[in-house]
Amino acid sequence: MIAILDANALLIPWNFRVDVFEELSRLGFVPSTIEPVRRELNSLMKKGVAGAGVALRLSARCQTIETECGSTVDGQILNTALKYKAAVVTNDKDLKRELREHGLRIVQLRNRKYLEVDLQ
């Protein structure tokens, strides 16, 4: 199953020293992302956000899923997850609320040590 990583998910290795790719493999997910997430990380890197450059390089290890233009990055993640029936890796409270409203799987960091599928 596909798991779409948002920007804060790609920052987990920098902030918490958790290998998200190993964790996703353990959970049976294929790591994926969308181009707007890479643009967001590039913007954060230019602003000097710690770890953004590392996260951008890590995003190259993800399968890229095409999105349709339009809404915010979170909106594009939601629409893409709906289209592909994919899980989303995030700790973003607002995005998680929207994903739950649509019945989508959420993978999130637990105890600052590992990823877990949120069973709501």
PDB file as gemmi writes it, atoms N, CA and C in Angstrom:
CRYST1    1.000    1.000    1.000  90.00  90.00  90.00 P 1                      
ATOM      1  N   MET A   1       0.840  -1.182   0.000  1.00  0.00           N  
ATOM      2  CA  MET A   1       0.000   0.000   0.000  1.00  0.00           C  
ATOM      3  C   MET A   1       0.884   1.244   0.000  1.00  0.00           C  
ATOM      4  N   ILE A   2       0.415   2.261  -0.674  1.00  0.00           N  
ATOM      5  CA  ILE A   2       1.136   3.526  -0.778  1.00  0.00           C  
ATOM      6  C   ILE A   2       0.943   4.350   0.498  1.00  0.00           C  
ATOM      7  N   ALA A   3       2.016   4.998   0.948  1.00  0.00           N  
ATOM      8  CA  ALA A   3       1.952   5.951   2.054  1.00  0.00           C  
ATOM      9  C   ALA A   3       2.566   7.257   1.571  1.00  0.00           C  
ATOM     10  N   ILE A   4       1.777   8.321   1.590  1.00  0.00           N  
ATOM     11  CA  ILE A   4       2.239   9.631   1.139  1.00  0.00           C  
ATOM     12  C   ILE A   4       2.831  10.388   2.324  1.00  0.00           C  
ATOM     13  N   LEU A   5       4.088  10.776   2.205  1.00  0.00           N  
ATOM     14  CA  LEU A   5       4.752  11.526   3.267  1.00  0.00           C  
ATOM     15  C   LEU A   5       4.574  13.013   3.032  1.00  0.00           C  
ATOM     16  N   ASP A   6       4.180  13.742   4.075  1.00  0.00           N  
ATOM     17  CA  ASP A   6       4.124  15.192   3.966  1.00  0.00           C  
ATOM     18  C   ASP A   6       5.469  15.750   4.444  1.00  0.00           C  
ATOM     19  N   ALA A   7       5.606  17.067   4.434  1.00  0.00           N  
ATOM     20  CA  ALA A   7       6.887  17.689   4.764  1.00  0.00           C  
ATOM     21  C   ALA A   7       7.332  17.357   6.185  1.00  0.00           C  
ATOM     22  N   ASN A   8       6.407  17.415   7.146  1.00  0.00           N  
ATOM     23  CA  ASN A   8       6.854  17.144   8.523  1.00  0.00           C  
ATOM     24  C   ASN A   8       7.238  15.679   8.713  1.00  0.00           C  
ATOM     25  N   ALA A   9       6.677  14.770   7.940  1.00  0.00           N  
ATOM     26  CA  ALA A   9       7.074  13.363   8.007  1.00  0.00           C  
ATOM     27  C   ALA A   9       8.510  13.197   7.506  1.00  0.00           C  
ATOM     28  N   LEU A  10       8.870  13.954   6.483  1.00  0.00           N  
ATOM     29  CA  LEU A  10      10.235  13.873   5.961  1.00  0.00           C  
ATOM     30  C   LEU A  10      11.244  14.546   6.886  1.00  0.00           C  
ATOM     31  N   LEU A  11      10.764  15.347   7.830  1.00  0.00           N  
ATOM     32  CA  LEU A  11      11.632  15.966   8.826  1.00  0.00           C  
ATOM     33  C   LEU A  11      11.831  15.080  10.056  1.00  0.00           C  
ATOM     34  N   ILE A  12      11.056  14.010  10.185  1.00  0.00           N  
ATOM     35  CA  ILE A  12      11.165  13.115  11.347  1.00  0.00           C  
ATOM     36  C   ILE A  12      12.587  12.571  11.532  1.00  0.00           C  
ATOM     37  N   PRO A  13      13.262  12.103  10.471  1.00  0.00           N  
ATOM     38  CA  PRO A  13      14.627  11.593  10.686  1.00  0.00           C  
ATOM     39  C   PRO A  13      15.563  12.651  11.282  1.00  0.00           C  
ATOM     40  N   TRP A  14      15.422  13.888  10.863  1.00  0.00           N  
ATOM     41  CA  TRP A  14      16.266  14.963  11.380  1.00  0.00           C  
ATOM     42  C   TRP A  14      15.905  15.295  12.821  1.00  0.00           C  
ATOM     43  N   ASN A  15      14.618  15.415  13.095  1.00  0.00           N  
ATOM     44  CA  ASN A  15      14.177  15.853  14.417  1.00  0.00           C  
ATOM     45  C   ASN A  15      14.197  14.759  15.485  1.00  0.00           C  
ATOM     46  N   PHE A  16      13.954  13.512  15.095  1.00  0.00           N  
ATOM     47  CA  PHE A  16      13.793  12.447  16.082  1.00  0.00           C  
ATOM     48  C   PHE A  16      14.700  11.236  15.868  1.00  0.00           C  
ATOM     49  N   ARG A  17      15.507  11.254  14.822  1.00  0.00           N  
ATOM     50  CA  ARG A  17      16.426  10.153  14.517  1.00  0.00           C  
ATOM     51  C   ARG A  17      15.691   8.824  14.328  1.00  0.00           C  
ATOM     52  N   VAL A  18      14.528   8.891  13.682  1.00  0.00           N  
ATOM     53  CA  VAL A  18      13.744   7.699  13.357  1.00  0.00           C  
ATOM     54  C   VAL A  18      13.837   7.486  11.852  1.00  0.00           C  
ATOM     55  N   ASP A  19      14.184   6.287  11.433  1.00  0.00           N  
ATOM     56  CA  ASP A  19      14.283   5.961  10.015  1.00  0.00           C  
ATOM     57  C   ASP A  19      12.875   5.679   9.483  1.00  0.00           C  
ATOM     58  N   VAL A  20      12.249   6.699   8.868  1.00  0.00           N  
ATOM     59  CA  VAL A  20      10.869   6.546   8.399  1.00  0.00           C  
ATOM     60  C   VAL A  20      10.756   5.498   7.296  1.00  0.00           C  
ATOM     61  N   PHE A  21      11.784   5.312   6.516  1.00  0.00           N  
ATOM     62  CA  PHE A  21      11.729   4.344   5.430  1.00  0.00           C  
ATOM     63  C   PHE A  21      11.743   2.913   5.983  1.00  0.00           C  
ATOM     64  N   GLU A  22      12.564   2.676   6.975  1.00  0.00           N  
ATOM     65  CA  GLU A  22      12.586   1.364   7.626  1.00  0.00           C  
ATOM     66  C   GLU A  22      11.246   1.098   8.325  1.00  0.00           C  
ATOM     67  N   GLU A  23      10.729   2.110   8.988  1.00  0.00           N  
ATOM     68  CA  GLU A  23       9.454   1.971   9.692  1.00  0.00           C  
ATOM     69  C   GLU A  23       8.301   1.711   8.722  1.00  0.00           C  
ATOM     70  N   LEU A  24       8.279   2.426   7.605  1.00  0.00           N  
ATOM     71  CA  LEU A  24       7.221   2.203   6.619  1.00  0.00           C  
ATOM     72  C   LEU A  24       7.321   0.809   6.019  1.00  0.00           C  
ATOM     73  N   SER A  25       8.531   0.346   5.777  1.00  0.00           N  
ATOM     74  CA  SER A  25       8.723  -1.007   5.271  1.00  0.00           C  
ATOM     75  C   SER A  25       8.200  -2.028   6.281  1.00  0.00           C  
ATOM     76  N   ARG A  26       8.495  -1.798   7.554  1.00  0.00           N  
ATOM     77  CA  ARG A  26       8.022  -2.696   8.617  1.00  0.00           C  
ATOM     78  C   ARG A  26       6.497  -2.766   8.645  1.00  0.00           C  
ATOM     79  N   LEU A  27       5.853  -1.631   8.350  1.00  0.00           N  
ATOM     80  CA  LEU A  27       4.391  -1.563   8.354  1.00  0.00           C  
ATOM     81  C   LEU A  27       3.774  -2.002   7.020  1.00  0.00           C  
ATOM     82  N   GLY A  28       4.607  -2.258   6.012  1.00  0.00           N  
ATOM     83  CA  GLY A  28       4.108  -2.735   4.727  1.00  0.00           C  
ATOM     84  C   GLY A  28       3.700  -1.650   3.752  1.00  0.00           C  
ATOM     85  N   PHE A  29       4.284  -0.458   3.883  1.00  0.00           N  
ATOM     86  CA  PHE A  29       3.946   0.664   3.019  1.00  0.00           C  
ATOM     87  C   PHE A  29       5.086   0.996   2.063  1.00  0.00           C  
ATOM     88  N   VAL A  30       4.726   1.505   0.896  1.00  0.00           N  
ATOM     89  CA  VAL A  30       5.685   2.024  -0.080  1.00  0.00           C  
ATOM     90  C   VAL A  30       5.745   3.537   0.108  1.00  0.00           C  
ATOM     91  N   PRO A  31       6.918   4.100   0.463  1.00  0.00           N  
ATOM     92  CA  PRO A  31       7.023   5.545   0.688  1.00  0.00           C  
ATOM     93  C   PRO A  31       6.854   6.325  -0.615  1.00  0.00           C  
ATOM     94  N   SER A  32       5.972   7.309  -0.567  1.00  0.00           N  
ATOM     95  CA  SER A  32       5.667   8.138  -1.734  1.00  0.00           C  
ATOM     96  C   SER A  32       5.497   9.572  -1.268  1.00  0.00           C  
ATOM     97  N   THR A  33       5.580  10.482  -2.202  1.00  0.00           N  
ATOM     98  CA  THR A  33       5.299  11.879  -1.899  1.00  0.00           C  
ATOM     99  C   THR A  33       4.814  12.554  -3.174  1.00  0.00           C  
ATOM    100  N   ILE A  34       4.487  13.829  -3.046  1.00  0.00           N  
ATOM    101  CA  ILE A  34       4.028  14.599  -4.203  1.00  0.00           C  
ATOM    102  C   ILE A  34       4.971  15.775  -4.406  1.00  0.00           C  
ATOM    103  N   GLU A  35       5.041  16.269  -5.617  1.00  0.00           N  
ATOM    104  CA  GLU A  35       5.971  17.365  -5.943  1.00  0.00           C  
ATOM    105  C   GLU A  35       5.742  18.624  -5.088  1.00  0.00           C  
ATOM    106  N   PRO A  36       4.502  19.005  -4.765  1.00  0.00           N  
ATOM    107  CA  PRO A  36       4.315  20.184  -3.911  1.00  0.00           C  
ATOM    108  C   PRO A  36       4.989  20.055  -2.541  1.00  0.00           C  
ATOM    109  N   VAL A  37       5.121  18.845  -2.021  1.00  0.00           N  
ATOM    110  CA  VAL A  37       5.827  18.653  -0.751  1.00  0.00           C  
ATOM    111  C   VAL A  37       7.306  18.974  -0.954  1.00  0.00           C  
ATOM    112  N   ARG A  38       7.872  18.549  -2.074  1.00  0.00           N  
ATOM    113  CA  ARG A  38       9.279  18.863  -2.360  1.00  0.00           C  
ATOM    114  C   ARG A  38       9.480  20.371  -2.512  1.00  0.00           C  
ATOM    115  N   ARG A  39       8.527  21.033  -3.160  1.00  0.00           N  
ATOM    116  CA  ARG A  39       8.636  22.499  -3.298  1.00  0.00           C  
ATOM    117  C   ARG A  39       8.557  23.173  -1.929  1.00  0.00           C  
ATOM    118  N   GLU A  40       7.689  22.655  -1.066  1.00  0.00           N  
ATOM    119  CA  GLU A  40       7.573  23.199   0.291  1.00  0.00           C  
ATOM    120  C   GLU A  40       8.890  23.021   1.058  1.00  0.00           C  
ATOM    121  N   LEU A  41       9.500  21.854   0.937  1.00  0.00           N  
ATOM    122  CA  LEU A  41      10.783  21.613   1.604  1.00  0.00           C  
ATOM    123  C   LEU A  41      11.881  22.504   1.036  1.00  0.00           C  
ATOM    124  N   ASN A  42      11.870  22.720  -0.271  1.00  0.00           N  
ATOM    125  CA  ASN A  42      12.848  23.604  -0.899  1.00  0.00           C  
ATOM    126  C   ASN A  42      12.691  25.023  -0.360  1.00  0.00           C  
ATOM    127  N   SER A  43      11.460  25.467  -0.215  1.00  0.00           N  
ATOM    128  CA  SER A  43      11.181  26.793   0.334  1.00  0.00           C  
ATOM    129  C   SER A  43      11.662  26.887   1.790  1.00  0.00           C  
ATOM    130  N   LEU A  44      11.402  25.848   2.575  1.00  0.00           N  
ATOM    131  CA  LEU A  44      11.857  25.830   3.971  1.00  0.00           C  
ATOM    132  C   LEU A  44      13.375  25.854   4.047  1.00  0.00           C  
ATOM    133  N   MET A  45      14.025  25.154   3.137  1.00  0.00           N  
ATOM    134  CA  MET A  45      15.483  25.127   3.103  1.00  0.00           C  
ATOM    135  C   MET A  45      16.038  26.522   2.827  1.00  0.00           C  
ATOM    136  N   LYS A  46      15.425  27.220   1.872  1.00  0.00           N  
ATOM    137  CA  LYS A  46      15.868  28.578   1.538  1.00  0.00           C  
ATOM    138  C   LYS A  46      15.665  29.537   2.699  1.00  0.00           C  
ATOM    139  N   LYS A  47      14.665  29.248   3.558  1.00  0.00           N  
ATOM    140  CA  LYS A  47      14.407  30.083   4.736  1.00  0.00           C  
ATOM    141  C   LYS A  47      15.312  29.713   5.906  1.00  0.00           C  
ATOM    142  N   GLY A  48      16.108  28.654   5.721  1.00  0.00           N  
ATOM    143  CA  GLY A  48      17.055  28.262   6.750  1.00  0.00           C  
ATOM    144  C   GLY A  48      16.492  27.345   7.826  1.00  0.00           C  
ATOM    145  N   VAL A  49      15.380  26.681   7.553  1.00  0.00           N  
ATOM    146  CA  VAL A  49      14.794  25.756   8.526  1.00  0.00           C  
ATOM    147  C   VAL A  49      15.715  24.538   8.673  1.00  0.00           C  
ATOM    148  N   ALA A  50      16.090  24.261   9.912  1.00  0.00           N  
ATOM    149  CA  ALA A  50      16.993  23.146  10.189  1.00  0.00           C  
ATOM    150  C   ALA A  50      16.394  21.831   9.709  1.00  0.00           C  
ATOM    151  N   GLY A  51      17.184  21.066   8.995  1.00  0.00           N  
ATOM    152  CA  GLY A  51      16.766  19.751   8.545  1.00  0.00           C  
ATOM    153  C   GLY A  51      16.032  19.724   7.221  1.00  0.00           C  
ATOM    154  N   ALA A  52      15.645  20.881   6.696  1.00  0.00           N  
ATOM    155  CA  ALA A  52      14.870  20.917   5.455  1.00  0.00           C  
ATOM    156  C   ALA A  52      15.670  20.370   4.272  1.00  0.00           C  
ATOM    157  N   GLY A  53      16.956  20.656   4.236  1.00  0.00           N  
ATOM    158  CA  GLY A  53      17.799  20.134   3.153  1.00  0.00           C  
ATOM    159  C   GLY A  53      17.913  18.621   3.207  1.00  0.00           C  
ATOM    160  N   VAL A  54      18.064  18.097   4.409  1.00  0.00           N  
ATOM    161  CA  VAL A  54      18.127  16.640   4.593  1.00  0.00           C  
ATOM    162  C   VAL A  54      16.793  16.028   4.166  1.00  0.00           C  
ATOM    163  N   ALA A  55      15.700  16.630   4.602  1.00  0.00           N  
ATOM    164  CA  ALA A  55      14.368  16.124   4.247  1.00  0.00           C  
ATOM    165  C   ALA A  55      14.166  16.140   2.734  1.00  0.00           C  
ATOM    166  N   LEU A  56      14.639  17.191   2.070  1.00  0.00           N  
ATOM    167  CA  LEU A  56      14.516  17.278   0.614  1.00  0.00           C  
ATOM    168  C   LEU A  56      15.301  16.153  -0.060  1.00  0.00           C  
ATOM    169  N   ARG A  57      16.501  15.881   0.429  1.00  0.00           N  
ATOM    170  CA  ARG A  57      17.295  14.772  -0.129  1.00  0.00           C  
ATOM    171  C   ARG A  57      16.611  13.428   0.141  1.00  0.00           C  
ATOM    172  N   LEU A  58      16.024  13.276   1.317  1.00  0.00           N  
ATOM    173  CA  LEU A  58      15.322  12.032   1.635  1.00  0.00           C  
ATOM    174  C   LEU A  58      14.102  11.831   0.741  1.00  0.00           C  
ATOM    175  N   SER A  59      13.495  12.928   0.326  1.00  0.00           N  
ATOM    176  CA  SER A  59      12.306  12.816  -0.529  1.00  0.00           C  
ATOM    177  C   SER A  59      12.623  12.128  -1.856  1.00  0.00           C  
ATOM    178  N   ALA A  60      13.900  12.147  -2.247  1.00  0.00           N  
ATOM    179  CA  ALA A  60      14.303  11.474  -3.485  1.00  0.00           C  
ATOM    180  C   ALA A  60      14.151   9.957  -3.366  1.00  0.00           C  
ATOM    181  N   ARG A  61      14.085   9.448  -2.142  1.00  0.00           N  
ATOM    182  CA  ARG A  61      13.904   8.006  -1.935  1.00  0.00           C  
ATOM    183  C   ARG A  61      12.432   7.594  -2.051  1.00  0.00           C  
ATOM    184  N   CYS A  62      11.562   8.574  -2.223  1.00  0.00           N  
ATOM    185  CA  CYS A  62      10.123   8.310  -2.316  1.00  0.00           C  
ATOM    186  C   CYS A  62       9.686   8.232  -3.776  1.00  0.00           C  
ATOM    187  N   GLN A  63       8.709   7.392  -4.014  1.00  0.00           N  
ATOM    188  CA  GLN A  63       8.037   7.356  -5.314  1.00  0.00           C  
ATOM    189  C   GLN A  63       7.264   8.678  -5.439  1.00  0.00           C  
ATOM    190  N   THR A  64       7.292   9.296  -6.611  1.00  0.00           N  
ATOM    191  CA  THR A  64       6.558  10.547  -6.817  1.00  0.00           C  
ATOM    192  C   THR A  64       5.213  10.243  -7.452  1.00  0.00           C  
ATOM    193  N   ILE A  65       4.160  10.766  -6.841  1.00  0.00           N  
ATOM    194  CA  ILE A  65       2.810  10.588  -7.349  1.00  0.00           C  
ATOM    195  C   ILE A  65       2.368  11.907  -7.962  1.00  0.00           C  
ATOM    196  N   GLU A  66       1.825  11.841  -9.159  1.00  0.00           N  
ATOM    197  CA  GLU A  66       1.337  13.036  -9.842  1.00  0.00           C  
ATOM    198  C   GLU A  66       0.089  13.577  -9.130  1.00  0.00           C  
ATOM    199  N   THR A  67       0.011  14.886  -9.051  1.00  0.00           N  
ATOM    200  CA  THR A  67      -1.153  15.539  -8.449  1.00  0.00           C  
ATOM    201  C   THR A  67      -1.774  16.484  -9.459  1.00  0.00           C  
ATOM    202  N   GLU A  68      -2.960  16.909  -9.141  1.00  0.00           N  
ATOM    203  CA  GLU A  68      -3.612  17.910  -9.975  1.00  0.00           C  
ATOM    204  C   GLU A  68      -3.404  19.263  -9.329  1.00  0.00           C  
ATOM    205  N   CYS A  69      -3.255  20.280 -10.130  1.00  0.00           N  
ATOM    206  CA  CYS A  69      -3.022  21.632  -9.631  1.00  0.00           C  
ATOM    207  C   CYS A  69      -4.221  22.103  -8.823  1.00  0.00           C  
ATOM    208  N   GLY A  70      -3.968  23.145  -8.067  1.00  0.00           N  
ATOM    209  CA  GLY A  70      -5.096  23.731  -7.364  1.00  0.00           C  
ATOM    210  C   GLY A  70      -4.803  24.094  -5.940  1.00  0.00           C  
ATOM    211  N   SER A  71      -5.384  23.357  -5.042  1.00  0.00           N  
ATOM    212  CA  SER A  71      -5.465  23.716  -3.637  1.00  0.00           C  
ATOM    213  C   SER A  71      -4.118  23.778  -2.923  1.00  0.00           C  
ATOM    214  N   THR A  72      -4.176  23.861  -1.627  1.00  0.00           N  
ATOM    215  CA  THR A  72      -2.989  23.899  -0.783  1.00  0.00           C  
ATOM    216  C   THR A  72      -2.263  22.554  -0.871  1.00  0.00           C  
ATOM    217  N   VAL A  73      -1.067  22.514  -0.299  1.00  0.00           N  
ATOM    218  CA  VAL A  73      -0.303  21.265  -0.285  1.00  0.00           C  
ATOM    219  C   VAL A  73      -1.094  20.195   0.473  1.00  0.00           C  
ATOM    220  N   ASP A  74      -1.652  20.554   1.624  1.00  0.00           N  
ATOM    221  CA  ASP A  74      -2.447  19.586   2.387  1.00  0.00           C  
ATOM    222  C   ASP A  74      -3.662  19.119   1.591  1.00  0.00           C  
ATOM    223  N   GLY A  75      -4.288  20.032   0.868  1.00  0.00           N  
ATOM    224  CA  GLY A  75      -5.429  19.667   0.023  1.00  0.00           C  
ATOM    225  C   GLY A  75      -5.027  18.709  -1.081  1.00  0.00           C  
ATOM    226  N   GLN A  76      -3.850  18.926  -1.650  1.00  0.00           N  
ATOM    227  CA  GLN A  76      -3.364  18.031  -2.696  1.00  0.00           C  
ATOM    228  C   GLN A  76      -3.005  16.665  -2.121  1.00  0.00           C  
ATOM    229  N   ILE A  77      -2.456  16.644  -0.907  1.00  0.00           N  
ATOM    230  CA  ILE A  77      -2.169  15.362  -0.246  1.00  0.00           C  
ATOM    231  C   ILE A  77      -3.478  14.611  -0.024  1.00  0.00           C  
ATOM    232  N   LEU A  78      -4.486  15.301   0.484  1.00  0.00           N  
ATOM    233  CA  LEU A  78      -5.787  14.684   0.737  1.00  0.00           C  
ATOM    234  C   LEU A  78      -6.394  14.137  -0.548  1.00  0.00           C  
ATOM    235  N   ASN A  79      -6.424  14.955  -1.597  1.00  0.00           N  
ATOM    236  CA  ASN A  79      -7.008  14.522  -2.871  1.00  0.00           C  
ATOM    237  C   ASN A  79      -6.252  13.335  -3.473  1.00  0.00           C  
ATOM    238  N   THR A  80      -4.934  13.361  -3.372  1.00  0.00           N  
ATOM    239  CA  THR A  80      -4.127  12.269  -3.902  1.00  0.00           C  
ATOM    240  C   THR A  80      -4.359  10.995  -3.100  1.00  0.00           C  
ATOM    241  N   ALA A  81      -4.431  11.115  -1.781  1.00  0.00           N  
ATOM    242  CA  ALA A  81      -4.694   9.952  -0.929  1.00  0.00           C  
ATOM    243  C   ALA A  81      -6.067   9.350  -1.239  1.00  0.00           C  
ATOM    244  N   LEU A  82      -7.050  10.207  -1.470  1.00  0.00           N  
ATOM    245  CA  LEU A  82      -8.381   9.717  -1.827  1.00  0.00           C  
ATOM    246  C   LEU A  82      -8.348   8.990  -3.171  1.00  0.00           C  
ATOM    247  N   LYS A  83      -7.664   9.579  -4.139  1.00  0.00           N  
ATOM    248  CA  LYS A  83      -7.609   9.011  -5.484  1.00  0.00           C  
ATOM    249  C   LYS A  83      -6.950   7.633  -5.485  1.00  0.00           C  
ATOM    250  N   TYR A  84      -5.855   7.476  -4.727  1.00  0.00           N  
ATOM    251  CA  TYR A  84      -5.098   6.227  -4.733  1.00  0.00           C  
ATOM    252  C   TYR A  84      -5.395   5.332  -3.521  1.00  0.00           C  
ATOM    253  N   LYS A  85      -6.340   5.772  -2.679  1.00  0.00           N  
ATOM    254  CA  LYS A  85      -6.662   5.033  -1.450  1.00  0.00           C  
ATOM    255  C   LYS A  85      -5.386   4.772  -0.647  1.00  0.00           C  
ATOM    256  N   ALA A  86      -4.594   5.817  -0.523  1.00  0.00           N  
ATOM    257  CA  ALA A  86      -3.294   5.729   0.138  1.00  0.00           C  
ATOM    258  C   ALA A  86      -3.385   6.188   1.590  1.00  0.00           C  
ATOM    259  N   ALA A  87      -2.441   5.722   2.388  1.00  0.00           N  
ATOM    260  CA  ALA A  87      -2.272   6.228   3.746  1.00  0.00           C  
ATOM    261  C   ALA A  87      -1.459   7.518   3.654  1.00  0.00           C  
ATOM    262  N   VAL A  88      -1.488   8.311   4.716  1.00  0.00           N  
ATOM    263  CA  VAL A  88      -0.704   9.547   4.762  1.00  0.00           C  
ATOM    264  C   VAL A  88       0.131   9.533   6.035  1.00  0.00           C  
ATOM    265  N   VAL A  89       1.420   9.830   5.883  1.00  0.00           N  
ATOM    266  CA  VAL A  89       2.327   9.912   7.023  1.00  0.00           C  
ATOM    267  C   VAL A  89       2.430  11.374   7.417  1.00  0.00           C  
ATOM    268  N   THR A  90       1.912  11.700   8.600  1.00  0.00           N  
ATOM    269  CA  THR A  90       1.904  13.091   9.055  1.00  0.00           C  
ATOM    270  C   THR A  90       1.702  13.152  10.558  1.00  0.00           C  
ATOM    271  N   ASN A  91       2.137  14.252  11.139  1.00  0.00           N  
ATOM    272  CA  ASN A  91       1.801  14.572  12.524  1.00  0.00           C  
ATOM    273  C   ASN A  91       1.048  15.890  12.573  1.00  0.00           C  
ATOM    274  N   ASP A  92       0.664  16.416  11.421  1.00  0.00           N  
ATOM    275  CA  ASP A  92      -0.073  17.675  11.307  1.00  0.00           C  
ATOM    276  C   ASP A  92      -1.509  17.464  11.790  1.00  0.00           C  
ATOM    277  N   LYS A  93      -1.860  18.144  12.870  1.00  0.00           N  
ATOM    278  CA  LYS A  93      -3.157  17.959  13.515  1.00  0.00           C  
ATOM    279  C   LYS A  93      -4.329  18.253  12.582  1.00  0.00           C  
ATOM    280  N   ASP A  94      -4.264  19.354  11.851  1.00  0.00           N  
ATOM    281  CA  ASP A  94      -5.368  19.723  10.956  1.00  0.00           C  
ATOM    282  C   ASP A  94      -5.519  18.734   9.805  1.00  0.00           C  
ATOM    283  N   LEU A  95      -4.395  18.330   9.231  1.00  0.00           N  
ATOM    284  CA  LEU A  95      -4.445  17.364   8.133  1.00  0.00           C  
ATOM    285  C   LEU A  95      -4.989  16.024   8.628  1.00  0.00           C  
ATOM    286  N   LYS A  96      -4.568  15.598   9.819  1.00  0.00           N  
ATOM    287  CA  LYS A  96      -5.067  14.331  10.366  1.00  0.00           C  
ATOM    288  C   LYS A  96      -6.581  14.386  10.563  1.00  0.00           C  
ATOM    289  N   ARG A  97      -7.089  15.515  11.012  1.00  0.00           N  
ATOM    290  CA  ARG A  97      -8.533  15.654  11.204  1.00  0.00           C  
ATOM    291  C   ARG A  97      -9.261  15.485   9.879  1.00  0.00           C  
ATOM    292  N   GLU A  98      -8.760  16.120   8.832  1.00  0.00           N  
ATOM    293  CA  GLU A  98      -9.388  15.994   7.508  1.00  0.00           C  
ATOM    294  C   GLU A  98      -9.296  14.567   6.971  1.00  0.00           C  
ATOM    295  N   LEU A  99      -8.158  13.926   7.171  1.00  0.00           N  
ATOM    296  CA  LEU A  99      -7.988  12.554   6.702  1.00  0.00           C  
ATOM    297  C   LEU A  99      -8.970  11.624   7.407  1.00  0.00           C  
ATOM    298  N   ARG A 100      -9.146  11.830   8.708  1.00  0.00           N  
ATOM    299  CA  ARG A 100     -10.104  11.008   9.471  1.00  0.00           C  
ATOM    300  C   ARG A 100     -11.523  11.198   8.949  1.00  0.00           C  
ATOM    301  N   GLU A 101     -11.879  12.454   8.624  1.00  0.00           N  
ATOM    302  CA  GLU A 101     -13.218  12.745   8.109  1.00  0.00           C  
ATOM    303  C   GLU A 101     -13.499  11.976   6.823  1.00  0.00           C  
ATOM    304  N   HIS A 102     -12.457  11.679   6.072  1.00  0.00           N  
ATOM    305  CA  HIS A 102     -12.601  10.949   4.808  1.00  0.00           C  
ATOM    306  C   HIS A 102     -12.293   9.458   4.957  1.00  0.00           C  
ATOM    307  N   GLY A 103     -12.052   9.016   6.184  1.00  0.00           N  
ATOM    308  CA  GLY A 103     -11.818   7.593   6.432  1.00  0.00           C  
ATOM    309  C   GLY A 103     -10.491   7.063   5.921  1.00  0.00           C  
ATOM    310  N   LEU A 104      -9.499   7.938   5.790  1.00  0.00           N  
ATOM    311  CA  LEU A 104      -8.190   7.521   5.287  1.00  0.00           C  
ATOM    312  C   LEU A 104      -7.268   7.095   6.422  1.00  0.00           C  
ATOM    313  N   ARG A 105      -6.356   6.186   6.117  1.00  0.00           N  
ATOM    314  CA  ARG A 105      -5.381   5.739   7.106  1.00  0.00           C  
ATOM    315  C   ARG A 105      -4.337   6.820   7.354  1.00  0.00           C  
ATOM    316  N   ILE A 106      -3.921   6.919   8.608  1.00  0.00           N  
ATOM    317  CA  ILE A 106      -2.894   7.870   9.010  1.00  0.00           C  
ATOM    318  C   ILE A 106      -1.767   7.092   9.664  1.00  0.00           C  
ATOM    319  N   VAL A 107      -0.542   7.395   9.267  1.00  0.00           N  
ATOM    320  CA  VAL A 107       0.638   6.832   9.910  1.00  0.00           C  
ATOM    321  C   VAL A 107       1.309   8.005  10.611  1.00  0.00           C  
ATOM    322  N   GLN A 108       1.572   7.825  11.903  1.00  0.00           N  
ATOM    323  CA  GLN A 108       2.141   8.935  12.663  1.00  0.00           C  
ATOM    324  C   GLN A 108       3.239   8.460  13.604  1.00  0.00           C  
ATOM    325  N   LEU A 109       4.046   9.406  14.061  1.00  0.00           N  
ATOM    326  CA  LEU A 109       5.124   9.124  14.988  1.00  0.00           C  
ATOM    327  C   LEU A 109       4.541   8.884  16.376  1.00  0.00           C  
ATOM    328  N   ARG A 110       4.990   7.854  17.042  1.00  0.00           N  
ATOM    329  CA  ARG A 110       4.564   7.538  18.407  1.00  0.00           C  
ATOM    330  C   ARG A 110       5.783   7.498  19.321  1.00  0.00           C  
ATOM    331  N   ASN A 111       5.646   8.085  20.488  1.00  0.00           N  
ATOM    332  CA  ASN A 111       6.680   8.078  21.520  1.00  0.00           C  
ATOM    333  C   ASN A 111       8.043   8.543  21.016  1.00  0.00           C  
ATOM    334  N   ARG A 112       8.030   9.326  19.925  1.00  0.00           N  
ATOM    335  CA  ARG A 112       9.273   9.839  19.336  1.00  0.00           C  
ATOM    336  C   ARG A 112      10.247   8.733  18.954  1.00  0.00           C  
ATOM    337  N   LYS A 113       9.713   7.495  18.735  1.00  0.00           N  
ATOM    338  CA  LYS A 113      10.588   6.355  18.486  1.00  0.00           C  
ATOM    339  C   LYS A 113      10.220   5.527  17.274  1.00  0.00           C  
ATOM    340  N   TYR A 114       8.946   5.487  16.893  1.00  0.00           N  
ATOM    341  CA  TYR A 114       8.522   4.606  15.815  1.00  0.00           C  
ATOM    342  C   TYR A 114       7.244   5.148  15.167  1.00  0.00           C  
ATOM    343  N   LEU A 115       6.950   4.614  13.982  1.00  0.00           N  
ATOM    344  CA  LEU A 115       5.710   4.976  13.289  1.00  0.00           C  
ATOM    345  C   LEU A 115       4.644   3.940  13.598  1.00  0.00           C  
ATOM    346  N   GLU A 116       3.409   4.422  13.626  1.00  0.00           N  
ATOM    347  CA  GLU A 116       2.281   3.558  13.929  1.00  0.00           C  
ATOM    348  C   GLU A 116       1.081   3.979  13.102  1.00  0.00           C  
ATOM    349  N   VAL A 117       0.303   3.007  12.670  1.00  0.00           N  
ATOM    350  CA  VAL A 117      -0.941   3.315  11.959  1.00  0.00           C  
ATOM    351  C   VAL A 117      -1.955   3.740  13.004  1.00  0.00           C  
ATOM    352  N   ASP A 118      -2.521   4.926  12.823  1.00  0.00           N  
ATOM    353  CA  ASP A 118      -3.526   5.458  13.747  1.00  0.00           C  
ATOM    354  C   ASP A 118      -4.851   4.765  13.452  1.00  0.00           C  
ATOM    355  N   LEU A 119      -5.353   4.074  14.415  1.00  0.00           N  
ATOM    356  CA  LEU A 119      -6.607   3.354  14.244  1.00  0.00           C  
ATOM    357  C   LEU A 119      -7.804   4.199  14.650  1.00  0.00           C  
ATOM    358  N   GLN A 120      -7.606   5.468  14.877  1.00  0.00           N  
ATOM    359  CA  GLN A 120      -8.613   6.463  15.211  1.00  0.00           C  
ATOM    360  C   GLN A 120      -9.223   6.109  16.486  1.00  0.00           C  
TER     361      GLN A 120                                                      
END                                                                             
